[in-house]
Amino acid sequence: MFEALVMACVLMSDSDCIVFSDTRGPYQTEEQCISRVQEMAESLQQVLNESPKQFTYKCESELSTEI
């Protein structure tokens, strides 16, 4: 099972980053998780007003203890 996480950062400042956790998962496959991450990034692009932004993601196995 995989949990989707997306980090959105304002490009002009490394300290202006926010991590968003998915509320729908977890997902059976990493491919499903990546699909959800793409959906989350598209939605966040519309919601977050500051621009430009960089998005990074992580599909974390539920077995992992690392954050």
C-alpha beads as a LAMMPS data file, in Angstrom:
LAMMPS data file: protein, C-alpha beads

67 atoms
66 bonds

1 atom types
1 bond types

-500.0 500.0 xlo xhi
-500.0 500.0 ylo yhi
-500.0 500.0 zlo zhi

Masses

1 110.0

Atoms # bond

1 1 1 0.000 0.000 0.000
2 1 1 1.249 3.478 -0.887
3 1 1 0.478 6.875 0.590
4 1 1 0.653 9.992 -1.620
5 1 1 2.509 13.123 -0.484
6 1 1 3.026 16.306 -2.517
7 1 1 5.373 19.156 -1.616
8 1 1 4.738 22.543 -3.208
9 1 1 7.491 25.161 -3.078
10 1 1 7.647 28.758 -4.252
11 1 1 10.668 28.858 -6.577
12 1 1 12.070 32.102 -5.192
13 1 1 12.452 30.723 -1.667
14 1 1 13.544 27.263 -0.522
15 1 1 11.907 27.836 2.852
16 1 1 8.424 28.413 1.407
17 1 1 7.367 24.780 1.009
18 1 1 4.233 22.984 2.171
19 1 1 3.694 19.221 2.291
20 1 1 0.203 17.975 1.428
21 1 1 -1.002 14.506 2.429
22 1 1 -3.650 12.686 0.447
23 1 1 -6.975 12.022 2.141
24 1 1 -8.212 9.322 -0.272
25 1 1 -5.471 6.676 -0.113
26 1 1 -3.694 4.464 0.557
27 1 1 -3.266 2.902 -2.894
28 1 1 -2.607 -0.710 -3.835
29 1 1 0.077 0.101 -6.430
30 1 1 2.726 2.765 -6.891
31 1 1 1.210 3.567 -10.311
32 1 1 -2.147 4.406 -8.682
33 1 1 -0.324 6.568 -6.163
34 1 1 1.559 8.466 -8.879
35 1 1 -1.698 9.057 -10.745
36 1 1 -3.209 10.529 -7.572
37 1 1 -0.127 12.701 -7.005
38 1 1 -0.534 14.171 -10.505
39 1 1 -4.188 14.920 -9.767
40 1 1 -3.231 16.572 -6.465
41 1 1 -0.563 18.749 -8.144
42 1 1 -3.055 19.954 -10.765
43 1 1 -5.572 20.883 -8.072
44 1 1 -2.942 22.598 -5.944
45 1 1 -1.763 24.652 -8.940
46 1 1 -5.273 26.107 -9.179
47 1 1 -5.667 26.686 -5.435
48 1 1 -2.282 28.168 -4.551
49 1 1 -2.001 31.771 -5.672
50 1 1 1.749 32.349 -5.492
51 1 1 3.629 31.589 -8.671
52 1 1 5.831 30.061 -10.020
53 1 1 5.807 26.807 -8.062
54 1 1 7.692 23.552 -8.065
55 1 1 6.005 20.304 -7.082
56 1 1 7.740 17.200 -5.852
57 1 1 6.082 14.000 -4.751
58 1 1 6.604 10.857 -2.785
59 1 1 4.636 7.634 -2.911
60 1 1 5.560 6.223 0.436
61 1 1 5.069 2.607 1.362
62 1 1 2.985 2.240 4.524
63 1 1 5.680 -0.073 5.797
64 1 1 8.219 2.763 5.716
65 1 1 8.780 4.780 8.892
66 1 1 10.623 7.613 7.110
67 1 1 8.842 10.937 6.520

Bonds

1 1 1 2
2 1 2 3
3 1 3 4
4 1 4 5
5 1 5 6
6 1 6 7
7 1 7 8
8 1 8 9
9 1 9 10
10 1 10 11
11 1 11 12
12 1 12 13
13 1 13 14
14 1 14 15
15 1 15 16
16 1 16 17
17 1 17 18
18 1 18 19
19 1 19 20
20 1 20 21
21 1 21 22
22 1 22 23
23 1 23 24
24 1 24 25
25 1 25 26
26 1 26 27
27 1 27 28
28 1 28 29
29 1 29 30
30 1 30 31
31 1 31 32
32 1 32 33
33 1 33 34
34 1 34 35
35 1 35 36
36 1 36 37
37 1 37 38
38 1 38 39
39 1 39 40
40 1 40 41
41 1 41 42
42 1 42 43
43 1 43 44
44 1 44 45
45 1 45 46
46 1 46 47
47 1 47 48
48 1 48 49
49 1 49 50
50 1 50 51
51 1 51 52
52 1 52 53
53 1 53 54
54 1 54 55
55 1 55 56
56 1 56 57
57 1 57 58
58 1 58 59
59 1 59 60
60 1 60 61
61 1 61 62
62 1 62 63
63 1 63 64
64 1 64 65
65 1 65 66
66 1 66 67
